[in-house]
Each structure stands twice: as C-alpha cells, then as structure tokens.
Amino acid sequence: MFSLSQLVFVGAAASAIAAHVPRASSCTGTISSLSDVSSAQKCATVNINGFTVPGGSGFTLSLVDGATVNLNGDVLFGNKSWAGPLFTISGKDITFNGNGHKFDGGGPFYWDGQGSNGGTTKPRPMMKIKISGTFDNVKVVNSPAQTFSVSNPAALTISKITIDNSQGDKANSQSDGNPAGHNTDGFDVSTTDLTIENSTIRNQDDCIAINKGSNIVFKGNTCSGGHGISIGSVKDDATVSGITISGNTITNNDQALRIKTYNTATGSSVSDVTYSGNTATGCKRFGVIIDQSYPDTLGTPGTGVKISDVNFVGSTNSISVGSSAQRVAVNCGKGSCTGTWDWSALKVSGGKAGPITNFSGIKNFSQ
C-alpha cells in the first residue's frame, strides 16, 4: 500500500514526465521524402517540401484528426507501370493548403490512347482523397488515367483545384493517331456531403462522374476538352440523390450535362437533381443527354434504375451545341423515368433536336 504522500509524489512525477513528452497532436512534421512520412503524419501540422516520389511507390498520408497540411513545393512522381494510386490522404477534419503547388503524375510516360481500358498499366486514381474538412488550392497535372477519387468520411469542401491534362489532347507514338490521354476523369465521386467549387478541369473524359452518393454540390467550376458533367455511370444497388450542379462553365466537351445508367443495372435510383445557371458552348455530340443504355449510346435502355426529379430551375442553363450535335436526348427504359420534371430554366441552341423516349414528364421545355 502507498501512503498518501507517496501517491502525491508518484502523481507529480508522472505529470512532470508527461510535460516533457510532446503530444503527437502538437508537433510539426516535415516531409522531404517518403522516409519522413511515418513520423511527420503523427503531427498536428505537416509541411510537405518539394520532392520526387520514386516510380512504383505511393505517397500515403494517414493523418491525426484536425491536422493541417501545407504543400510548400511541387511533388513529382517517377515513372513506372503499376496499379497505384500515386497519392492517398486520409483523416478527419483536415485542412490541406496546396498554396498553388502541384502534383505531377508523369502522364506522358503512360499515355497510349487507351487509358484504363488496356495498354500500359497506369496508376489510378492519381489522387485518392479520404478526408473530411477542406482541400484547397492544388494543381494536378498529367494524371496517368483517372485523376481524383473522392470518398470523404464526413463533410468535405474541395476548392480552387486545377487539373491540367491538356498535353494528352495530342497524339503520340503509342496512341495510333488518337489523343494520347484517355479516361482522365477529373473527379470520380462515390460519397456524401461533398462540395467541389471554383476549380478548373482540362481533360479527356468526364469533368466529374457522380457514381453514387447524396448531398453533393458541384459549382462554379470550368470544364474543357472532355465529356462534360456526368451522373454515372450508375451500376447495381446505387443511390444518387440531392445533387446540385450550378454556375459551371463547360467548353468544347462532348456533351454539357449527362446522366448515364448501365442497361443491365438493377436496384438503383437517381433523384433530386438540380441544374441551375450552367453555361456550355461548343458541345460536340449532345447538349443534355439522359441515357439508360450505357455502355451504348441511345441504344436499348434498361429499366433497373429509377430516375425522378431532374430539374432545370433558378438561373437559366444556357447551352450551345455544334451543328451536328443533338440538343437534348432522353432515352428512358419503359416506366423507369417517373414524375414531373421542371425544365423551365433550360435553353439549348444550335444543332438538331434529339429523341425523347418512354417519358412524357418533362414540362416547360421544348426543343
């Protein structure tokens, strides 16, 4: 048995020792190579200096709750054919300050015109984001294939991101005359409580692809050169709801706004989608397309995905399409598109009218 005085002494000694041991959440860690990561990621502040990640290795950060990360230099990834991802970050209530610095995925080494469909093995996604909080002011260039995959554990705002895969617009010696970049999606999203705003995406595939999730906002962004803003491709047992797409500028994409569901998908739904104040020019194939025949385009539609409450309201959505493009095409499976859709804030010009199949619920719009 300890006496009271002994207990007081032991307690005081323990407190003194604890006072001299820095808490993991109070330190500042610096990363200048992969060997620094394991110790630095335990700190409340993590500073990343510019360095090159060796080819075939991933840069993975598993952060303490509430951490702040400062990107203070450019991070480049060495070239090697492997599955990736190149960069993964996870943690709760994280503040990531990119400070305008970049992640360079070395895309030209991998680009062969086939993307993730074959050819060279490409690390994908390039950037795997698994944080809540904020991810801000980062430039990402030359992604080997898909750029961002987002699966945040709680509310996340991604803002002021630049994705620049414009080098992939040109053919190279491996791409058989086609653009070398392929499947370079800007954001692939399967999550809830996500806002992506005030960002610029130049690529050769979807600007954003929302595959499942709810309470997702995509606003004030600029998309050029790719396949437009997409919901889908929606597969089996997926729910997409509460989506707001507003104030975006879409330039020289295959289509401006698209919902695509697999023709074989079952047990899925898309609902409560609002488009407001989007502007598109130079659409090559469609202005707006809702198609339940994916991977075909305007083929035989499936009926296993229920679509409802798709509305163009608020500020006018102004879309201009090329002379050979279709203004609006809606290809629903029989009985799978339901309810009344208000399209009063949609204006599409140029091109020709597209088909509207198996659905008569679109109101306040004609093409």
Buried (B, 14 or more C-beta within 10 A) or exposed (E): EEEEEEEEEEEEEEEEEEEEEEEEEEBEBBBBEBEBBEEBBBBBBBBBBEBBBEBBBBBBBEBBEEBBBBBBBBBBBEBBBEEBBBBBBBBBBBBBBBEEBBBBBBBBBBBBBBBBEEBBBBBBBBBBBBBBBBBBBBBBBBBBBBBBBBBBBEBBBBBBBBBBBBBBEEBBEBBEEBBBBBBBBBBBBBBBBBBBBBBBBBBBBBBBBBBBBBBBBBBBBBBBBBBBBBBBBBBEEBBBBBBBBBBBBBBBBBBBBBBBBBBEBEEBBBBBBBBBBBBBBBBBBBBBBBBBBBEEEBEEBBBBBBBBBBBBBBBBBBBBBBEEBBBBBBBBBEEBBBEEBBBEBBBBEBBEEBEBBBBEBBEBBEB
